[in-house]
Amino acid sequence: MRRLWYITTKDLLETRRDRLAALFTIVLPVIFTVVLGLVIGNGGAQSLPLALVDADRGPAAEELVALLQKSPILDVQIYVAGTVDKAVQDQKVAAGLLIPAGFSTGMDAGKQVSVTVVRVQTSGGAQSAEEAIQTAIGSLSAETLAAKSAAEQISAQTGKPLDATLTDAARQLAKASLATPAVTVDVVDSVTAAGQHPGGFKQSSPGELVNWILFSLLTIAVGVVTERRMGSMRRLASVGVSRPTILGGKTLAMVIITLLQQVLLILLGQYAFHVDYFRSPLALILVMISLSCFAASLGLLISSLFRSEQAVVATTVICAMLLAALGGAWFPLDVASSGFSHFAHFLPTSWVIDSFHGIILKGWGVAQVLKPIGIVWAWVVALFGLAVWRFRPE
């Protein structure tokens, strides 16, 4: 045990003295977290700005504007005629809506009327805004048709003239009836983090944490290759230090380094970027340990497979980038296709990021993270087993 701790301490001291290690463990993770957090923004919680020009200002137009303002995904902004096209092209708004003069008169007369939606065809936000506009127009059309039908029936049964007074009364009746429909939709949040789109620092903080934990393995992995090339490990073996002791010391050093790195990045996310990691401290600790053990087993395997520093560096960088990008560290997997998301969940990094998102967004406890970290530990056992089988001191 004393020899194992000696190997671990030596690796920790060498890492502390390495300026490149500080760059990969602290400086770059912080920079990328800040930059990506600002670029991503608030994600799905942000409403879509809609530029509105009301050239009619009649009752039906006012009703349509009120319905649009009630939409949970639209931020209605009043514009003047002639400025909407430029606002859409400059991406100041997601889309524009032009309500023409005569809109209310045409609706009251039962004529077919139209509005103009201005958008960029390839914009996903514009498509969502158009769907919200269609929903509002559908509600207004249903209300108008119901009012017209009710007014005609009342007039036919009572003999009252079909005038503006009767039409307004029928409209109020139709509006009250449509406000309490026979069928309603109850929206229930899933118990998992899937389906939510973590934005801003809620995406960049855990994502970059996972990304740079994998990159931080470079120092020790390269150190293993260097010691093997210089004969240090062979000398350790010649004085009776067993292979399990050497492997244990190297693995423990990797785990300690990545755990310390996680602590720093999580504290930064919690207090600087208001990412609520501490909703479930015990679940968070389990995820952190699982990530560190996975990273250590991967680093040990890479250093066991290759004999040159260049090969170790290249392989570590490629593995870190692929595992991070495909695992959802760079963007939420919910915005990708279902096929891509299913493929990504063959990788342990996607389960780690799911666990972080579950804790941050849903307050997952130990019970909820057991399945994801169980999958991660299956990878840990497999990678560590391969590393032990391939490892040679000389």
C-alpha positions in Angstrom: 0.0 0.0 0.0 2.9 2.4 0.8 4.4 1.8 -2.7 1.0 2.4 -4.3 0.6 5.7 -2.5 4.2 6.6 -3.5 3.4 6.2 -7.2 0.2 8.2 -6.8 2.0 11.0 -5.0 4.7 11.2 -7.6 2.2 11.5 -10.4 0.3 14.2 -8.5 3.4 16.2 -7.9 4.5 16.0 -11.5 1.0 17.1 -12.6 1.1 20.1 -10.2 4.4 21.2 -11.7 3.2 20.9 -15.3 1.9 24.2 -16.7 0.3 22.4 -19.6 -1.8 20.4 -17.1 -3.1 23.7 -15.5 -4.1 24.9 -19.0 -6.1 21.8 -19.7 -7.6 21.3 -16.2 -8.6 24.9 -15.3 -7.9 27.7 -17.8 -9.4 26.2 -21.0 -12.5 24.6 -19.3 -13.4 28.0 -17.8 -12.9 29.9 -21.1 -15.0 27.4 -23.1 -17.7 27.2 -20.5 -18.2 31.0 -20.5 -18.0 31.3 -24.3 -20.4 28.4 -25.1 -22.8 29.5 -22.3 -23.1 32.9 -23.8 -23.4 31.6 -27.4 -26.1 29.0 -26.5 -28.2 31.4 -24.6 -31.3 30.4 -22.6 -32.3 27.5 -24.9 -35.9 26.4 -25.0 -37.1 28.8 -22.3 -36.6 31.9 -24.5 -39.7 33.2 -26.3 -39.6 34.0 -30.0 -39.9 37.7 -31.0 -42.7 38.4 -33.5 -42.8 41.7 -35.4 -46.5 42.8 -35.7 -48.0 45.4 -37.9 -51.8 46.0 -37.4 -53.1 48.1 -40.2 -56.7 47.3 -39.4 -57.1 48.0 -35.6 -60.6 46.6 -35.7 -62.2 44.3 -33.1 -61.2 41.1 -34.9 -57.6 42.3 -35.3 -57.4 43.3 -31.6 -58.7 39.9 -30.7 -56.1 38.2 -32.8 -53.3 40.4 -31.3 -54.6 39.4 -27.8 -54.5 35.7 -28.7 -50.9 36.1 -30.0 -49.8 37.9 -26.8 -51.2 34.9 -24.8 -49.0 32.5 -26.7 -46.3 31.1 -24.4 -43.7 31.0 -27.1 -44.2 34.4 -28.7 -43.0 37.8 -27.7 -45.2 40.2 -29.7 -43.4 43.4 -30.7 -45.3 46.2 -32.4 -43.6 47.5 -35.6 -44.5 50.1 -38.2 -45.2 49.2 -41.9 -42.1 48.8 -44.0 -39.7 47.8 -41.2 -40.6 44.2 -40.8 -38.7 42.7 -43.8 -35.4 44.2 -42.6 -36.0 43.1 -39.0 -36.6 39.5 -40.2 -33.5 39.5 -42.5 -31.3 40.9 -39.7 -32.6 38.2 -37.4 -33.9 40.7 -34.9 -37.2 38.8 -34.8 -38.1 35.3 -35.6 -40.9 36.3 -38.0 -43.2 39.1 -38.9 -47.0 39.3 -39.1 -48.9 41.9 -41.2 -52.7 42.3 -40.5 -54.2 44.2 -43.5 -56.8 46.9 -43.3 -60.3 45.5 -43.7 -59.4 42.4 -41.7 -62.1 42.9 -39.1 -64.8 43.9 -41.6 -64.1 40.8 -43.7 -64.2 38.5 -40.6 -67.6 40.0 -39.5 -69.0 39.6 -43.0 -67.9 36.0 -43.2 -65.5 36.6 -46.0 -62.2 34.9 -46.5 -59.5 37.2 -45.3 -55.7 36.6 -45.1 -52.7 37.9 -43.1 -49.1 37.9 -44.3 -46.3 36.1 -42.4 -42.8 37.2 -43.2 -40.0 34.7 -42.4 -36.8 33.1 -43.4 -37.8 29.7 -44.7 -34.8 27.8 -43.2 -35.3 29.3 -39.7 -36.5 26.8 -37.1 -37.7 29.7 -34.9 -39.7 31.1 -37.8 -41.5 27.8 -38.3 -42.4 27.6 -34.6 -43.6 31.2 -34.8 -45.7 30.5 -37.8 -47.3 27.5 -36.1 -48.2 29.7 -33.1 -49.8 32.2 -35.5 -51.8 29.5 -37.2 -53.0 28.3 -33.8 -54.2 31.8 -32.8 -55.9 32.3 -36.2 -57.6 29.0 -35.9 -59.0 30.0 -32.5 -60.2 33.3 -33.8 -61.8 31.6 -36.8 -63.6 29.0 -34.6 -64.9 31.8 -32.4 -66.1 33.8 -35.4 -67.9 30.9 -37.0 -69.4 29.8 -33.7 -70.7 33.4 -33.1 -72.2 33.6 -36.6 -73.9 30.3 -36.2 -75.3 31.2 -32.8 -76.6 34.6 -34.0 -78.3 33.0 -37.0 -80.1 30.4 -34.8 -81.2 33.0 -32.2 -82.5 35.3 -35.0 -84.4 32.4 -36.6 -85.9 31.2 -33.3 -86.8 34.6 -31.8 -87.4 36.7 -34.9 -84.9 39.3 -33.7 -83.1 41.1 -36.5 -79.5 39.9 -37.2 -77.9 43.2 -36.3 -74.6 44.2 -34.6 -76.1 43.9 -31.1 -77.2 40.3 -31.6 -73.9 39.5 -33.3 -71.9 40.9 -30.4 -74.0 39.0 -27.8 -73.5 35.8 -29.8 -69.7 36.5 -30.0 -69.5 36.9 -26.2 -71.5 33.6 -25.7 -69.2 31.8 -28.2 -66.1 33.1 -26.5 -67.3 32.0 -23.1 -68.1 28.5 -24.4 -64.7 28.1 -26.2 -62.9 29.2 -23.0 -64.2 26.1 -21.3 -63.9 23.4 -24.0 -65.2 19.9 -23.5 -61.8 18.3 -24.0 -58.6 19.7 -22.3 -55.0 18.8 -22.5 -53.0 18.1 -19.3 -49.2 18.6 -19.8 -47.1 16.6 -17.4 -43.3 17.0 -17.2 -41.3 13.8 -17.7 -39.5 12.4 -14.7 -36.3 12.4 -16.7 -34.2 15.2 -18.1 -35.0 14.1 -21.6 -37.3 16.4 -23.5 -36.0 19.5 -21.9 -33.5 21.7 -23.8 -30.9 22.8 -21.3 -29.6 26.1 -22.5 -26.9 28.6 -21.5 -24.6 27.5 -18.7 -26.9 24.6 -17.8 -25.6 23.0 -21.0 -22.1 24.4 -21.3 -21.1 23.9 -17.7 -21.7 20.1 -17.4 -20.8 19.6 -21.1 -17.4 21.3 -20.9 -16.8 19.6 -17.6 -17.1 16.2 -19.2 -15.2 17.4 -22.3 -12.1 18.7 -20.4 -12.0 15.9 -17.8 -11.2 13.6 -20.8 -8.6 16.0 -22.1 -6.9 16.3 -18.7 -5.8 12.6 -19.0 -3.0 13.7 -21.3 -0.5 14.5 -18.6 -0.5 11.2 -16.8 -1.1 9.1 -19.9 1.9 10.7 -21.6 3.8 10.2 -18.3 3.2 6.5 -18.4 4.7 6.2 -21.9 7.7 8.4 -20.9 8.4 6.3 -17.8 8.2 3.1 -19.8 10.5 4.5 -22.5 13.1 5.7 -19.9 13.0 2.4 -18.0 11.5 3.7 -14.8 8.7 1.2 -14.7 11.1 -1.6 -15.5 13.2 -0.6 -12.5 10.1 -0.5 -10.3 9.3 -4.1 -11.4 12.9 -5.2 -10.8 12.7 -4.1 -7.1 9.5 -6.1 -6.5 6.8 -3.5 -7.2 4.0 -5.6 -8.7 2.0 -4.7 -11.8 -1.3 -4.3 -9.8 0.5 -1.8 -7.5 1.8 0.2 -10.5 -1.6 0.2 -12.2 -3.3 1.1 -8.9 -1.0 4.0 -8.3 -1.5 5.4 -11.8 -5.3 4.9 -11.7 -5.6 6.5 -8.3 -3.7 9.6 -9.4 -5.9 10.0 -12.5 -9.0 9.7 -10.3 -7.8 12.2 -7.8 -6.8 14.8 -10.5 -10.1 14.5 -12.3 -12.1 14.7 -9.1 -10.3 17.9 -8.0 -10.9 19.3 -11.5 -14.6 18.5 -11.2 -14.9 20.1 -7.8 -13.4 23.4 -9.2 -15.6 23.4 -12.3 -18.8 22.5 -10.3 -18.1 25.2 -7.8 -17.6 27.7 -10.6 -20.8 26.6 -12.3 -22.8 26.7 -9.0 -21.7 30.2 -7.8 -20.6 32.0 -10.9 -23.1 30.8 -13.4 -26.0 29.7 -11.1 -26.1 26.1 -12.3 -27.8 24.2 -9.5 -25.5 21.2 -9.0 -26.2 20.9 -5.3 -29.9 19.9 -5.6 -28.9 16.4 -4.7 -25.3 16.3 -3.3 -25.1 12.5 -2.9 -26.2 11.8 -6.4 -23.8 14.4 -7.6 -20.9 12.7 -5.8 -21.8 9.3 -7.3 -21.8 10.8 -10.8 -18.5 12.6 -10.2 -16.8 9.4 -9.0 -18.2 7.5 -11.9 -16.9 10.0 -14.4 -13.4 10.1 -12.9 -13.2 6.3 -12.8 -14.3 6.1 -16.5 -11.7 8.8 -17.5 -9.0 7.0 -15.5 -9.7 3.6 -17.0 -9.8 5.2 -20.5 -6.5 7.0 -19.9 -4.9 3.8 -18.6 -6.0 1.8 -21.6 -4.6 4.4 -24.1 -1.3 4.5 -22.3 -1.2 0.7 -22.3 -1.9 0.4 -26.0 0.6 2.9 -27.4 4.4 3.3 -26.9 5.0 6.8 -28.2 3.9 10.2 -26.8 2.6 11.3 -30.1 0.3 8.4 -30.5 -1.0 8.8 -26.9 -1.7 12.5 -27.5 -3.4 12.0 -30.8 -5.6 9.1 -29.5 -6.5 11.0 -26.3 -7.6 14.1 -28.2 -9.6 12.1 -30.8 -11.3 10.0 -28.1 -12.1 13.1 -26.0 -13.6 15.0 -28.9 -15.7 12.1 -30.2 -17.0 11.1 -26.7 -17.8 14.7 -25.8 -19.4 15.6 -29.2 -21.4 12.4 -29.6 -22.3 12.3 -25.9 -24.1 15.6 -25.9 -21.4 17.8 -24.3 -21.4 20.3 -27.2 -25.2 20.4 -27.7 -28.3 18.9 -26.1 -29.1 15.5 -27.6 -32.8 16.4 -27.6 -32.3 18.8 -30.5 -30.8 15.9 -32.6 -32.7 13.2 -34.4 -34.0 10.2 -32.5 -31.6 7.9 -34.3 -28.6 10.0 -33.4 -29.7 10.2 -29.8 -30.1 6.4 -29.6 -26.7 5.9 -31.0 -25.2 8.5 -28.6 -26.6 6.5 -25.7 -24.3 3.6 -26.4 -21.5 5.9 -25.1 -20.9 6.4 -21.4 -20.5 10.2 -21.7 -24.1 10.6 -22.8 -25.3 8.9 -19.6 -23.0 11.1 -17.5 -24.4 14.2 -19.1 -27.9 12.9 -18.7 -27.2 12.5 -15.0 -25.8 16.0 -14.6 -28.8 17.4 -16.5 -31.2 15.3 -14.3 -29.7 16.7 -11.1 -29.6 20.3 -12.4 -33.0 20.4 -14.1 -35.1 17.9 -12.2 -33.3 17.4 -8.8 -32.6 13.7 -9.5 -31.6 11.7 -6.4 -29.6 8.6 -6.0 -32.4 6.3 -7.3 -32.6 8.2 -10.6 -28.9 8.2 -11.3 -28.3 4.5 -10.5 -29.2 3.3 -14.0 -27.0 5.9 -15.9 -24.0 5.4 -13.6 -24.5 1.6 -13.8 -24.0 1.8 -17.5 -20.9 4.0 -17.0 -19.5 1.4 -14.6 -20.0 -1.3 -17.1 -17.6 0.7 -19.4 -15.2 1.3 -16.5 -14.9 -2.5 -15.8 -14.5 -3.3 -19.5 -11.9 -0.6 -20.2 -9.9 -1.3 -17.0 -9.9 -5.0 -17.7 -8.5 -4.4 -21.2 -5.9 -2.0 -19.7 -4.7 -4.5 -17.1 -4.5 -7.2 -19.8 -2.5 -5.0 -22.2 -0.3 -3.2 -19.7 3.5 -3.9 -19.7 6.0 -2.1 -17.5 8.7 -2.5 -20.1 
